[in-house]
Amino acid sequence: MSKKKFKQIPKFKNEDEEREFWATHDTTDYVDWKNDGKIVEFPNLKMSTETISLRMTKSLLDRIKAEANKRDMPYQSLIKYYLQERIDKELRKN
């Protein structure tokens, strides 16, 4: 019984290019979905991010910056941490 030879997945310049590719190609030509129970890792996978604008009072931002400084981390990272923590808490309630 011969093993199927899979095509090489091309390198993509961006997510739109990759999305276009997979919309017109069959994954079974490129990926062995019967991986014998092996865990597959994607070491170069990066989470998509989106820039937003968020208005808040200067006093709140100053408090966030002070707390971030105590933790030796960027204040934007602390805001993301707080938001993620709260969303996780809300989802656990449901």
N, C-alpha and C positions, 0 to 999 in steps of 0.2 A: 504494500500500500504506500504510494508516494505522497509526500507532504506537498501541499500547495505552496507555490512560490508567490510571495506577496510583493506588490509594487512598492517602491520607495515613496514615502510621503514627502512631498516637496517642502522646501522652506518658504514661509510666507512673510511678506513685508509687514502685514498688519492683520488685525482680526477680520476686517471686511474682505480682504483677499482670501483668507482661509474660509470664511463663511461662504463665499461665492464658489470656492472649489468644492466643498462638501455638499453644497446644494446640487451639484451636477455630477458627482461621482459616488459610487457605491463603496461604503467603508469596508465591505467584505473583501474587496480587492486589495486593501491596504493593511487591514488589521485582522489578526487571528483572535476572534472573540472566544475561541475555545482554548483559553490559555492554561488549561490543566489545573485550575485553582491557584495559579501563581498570582501574587500581588504585583500589580503593575504600578510603577512609579513614574511621575512626570516631573522631573527635577527642574525643568525650565518653565513650568507653568506659572504665569503671573496673574494675579487677580486683576481684573479690569477695575479701574478707578475712574471717577468722574469728579471734576472740580465743581464745587458749589459756592455760592455766596450766602453767608449767614449773618444776619444782623443781630447784635446783642448789645446790651449796655456796656459802657466802658468799665464800669465797676465790676460787672460779672467777668468780663474778659481779663481784667487785672487780677481777679481772684483765681481764675483758671491758670493764668501765667505764673502766679506765685506758687500754686500747688504743683504745677509742672516743674518749676525750678527746684522745689524740694525733692522731687522724684528724679531730677536730672534727666528730663525728657522734653522733647519739643511740645509746646502747648497744643498744637494740632493733633499730635498723637494721643495726648491725654483726652482731648475732646472725643476722638474716635473710640478710645477705650471706654469712656463713660457711656457713649451711645450704644456700643456693642453690648456692654454689661447690662444696660437697662433693657434693651430689646430681648436679650437672652432670658432675662428675668420674666418679662411679660410673656414670652412664648412658653416658658415652663408652667405658667399659671393655667394656660389653656389646654 
